[in-house]
Amino acid sequence: MRKLENSELDRKSIEAFKESEKTPIIIVLDDVRSLHNIGSVFRTADAFLIEKIYLCGITATPPNKEIHKTALGATETVTWEHNKNVLEVIENLKSDNITTLAIEQVQSAIFLQDFEVEKGKKYALVFGNEVHGVSQAAVAQCDGCIEIPQLGTKHSLNISVSTGIVVWDLFQKLNWPKQLI
């Protein structure tokens, strides 16, 4: 077994990325404080050809040296937009017939492994603040909630870890893109 060199990975150029058909997933960050977490989410979004990231409330925006440390250039590829009001973003997504899902521990949440995607649908995943999670107002406005099952003593996962887990799961369930699976 030999580790591959970066030149052997056949990665897209920035132009090719921007022209590629995107995975029908949008990420919404609700008051995320950590610049490193924001950068990690950008990197995950790049890896899975995510359509767009909405940075809401106090969530910092590129260009930012600390975001860049973990994004490693993904802020140049992934489309993003800042909006102070997460509720406005959720409402606009819903009006575009996009299913909005808070990733949160709530009454009646669906465990991630039990969530079934509908082919042809687009999903917006709302991830919350490192301390308080997704705001109650945003949870109430979403179409549903997904919970990542946890068996240990802690009550939550790091937001960038949660993003990676949920995006990978939905990416597989959507069978997107077919040539990679």
Residue pairs with C-beta under 8 A, 6 or more apart in sequence:
12 20
14 76
14 77
17 46
17 49
17 77
18 77
20 49
21 49
21 177
22 49
22 50
22 51
23 48
23 49
23 50
23 51
23 171
23 174
23 176
23 177
24 51
24 121
24 122
24 123
24 174
24 176
25 48
25 50
25 51
25 122
25 123
25 124
25 125
25 167
25 170
25 171
25 174
26 50
26 51
26 52
26 53
26 54
26 93
26 98
26 122
26 123
26 124
26 125
27 41
27 45
27 50
27 52
27 53
27 54
27 124
27 125
27 127
27 163
27 167
28 53
28 54
28 56
28 86
28 89
28 90
28 93
28 100
28 124
28 125
28 126
28 127
29 38
29 41
29 53
29 54
29 55
29 56
29 59
29 127
29 159
30 56
30 57
30 59
30 86
30 126
30 127
30 128
30 129
30 134
30 135
30 138
31 56
31 57
31 58
31 59
31 86
31 128
31 129
31 132
31 135
32 38
32 41
32 55
32 58
32 59
32 127
32 128
32 129
32 130
32 159
33 58
33 59
33 129
33 130
33 131
34 130
34 159
35 60
35 64
35 66
35 67
35 69
35 70
36 66
36 67
36 69
36 70
36 160
37 70
37 130
37 158
37 159
37 160
38 55
38 59
38 60
38 67
38 70
38 71
39 66
39 67
39 68
39 69
39 70
39 71
39 72
39 74
39 75
40 70
40 71
40 160
40 163
40 164
41 53
41 127
41 159
41 160
41 163
42 53
42 62
42 67
42 70
42 71
42 74
42 75
42 78
42 80
43 70
43 71
43 72
43 74
44 50
44 160
44 163
44 164
44 167
45 53
45 74
45 78
45 167
46 71
46 74
46 77
46 78
48 167
48 168
48 171
49 176
49 177
50 78
50 167
51 79
51 122
52 78
52 79
52 80
52 81
53 78
53 79
53 80
53 81
54 80
54 81
54 82
54 83
54 86
54 89
54 124
55 61
55 80
55 81
55 82
55 83
56 82
56 83
56 84
56 85
56 86
56 89
57 84
57 85
57 86
59 82
60 66
60 67
61 67
61 80
61 82
62 68
62 71
62 75
62 80
63 75
67 75
68 75
70 160
83 89
86 126
86 135
86 137
86 138
87 137
87 138
87 141
90 100
90 124
90 126
90 138
90 141
90 142
91 141
93 100
93 124
94 100
94 141
94 143
97 122
98 122
98 123
98 124
99 118
99 121
99 122
99 123
99 124
99 143
99 144
100 123
100 124
100 126
100 141
100 142
100 143
100 144
101 123
101 124
101 125
101 126
101 142
101 143
101 144
101 145
101 146
102 126
102 128
102 134
102 138
102 139
102 142
102 144
102 145
102 146
103 125
103 126
103 127
103 128
103 134
103 145
103 146
103 147
103 148
103 162
103 163
103 166
104 126
104 128
104 133
104 134
104 139
104 145
104 146
104 147
105 133
105 147
105 155
105 156
106 139
106 145
106 147
108 145
109 145
109 146
109 147
110 144
110 145
110 146
110 147
111 146
111 147
111 148
111 149
112 146
112 147
112 148
112 149
112 165
112 166
112 169
113 149
113 169
115 146
115 169
115 170
115 173
116 173
117 123
117 170
117 173
117 174
119 174
119 175
123 170
125 146
125 163
125 166
125 167
125 170
126 134
126 138
126 142
127 134
127 159
127 162
127 163
128 134
128 135
128 138
128 159
129 135
130 158
130 159
133 156
134 142
139 145
146 166
148 157
148 162
148 165
148 166
150 156
150 157
156 162
157 165
172 181
175 181
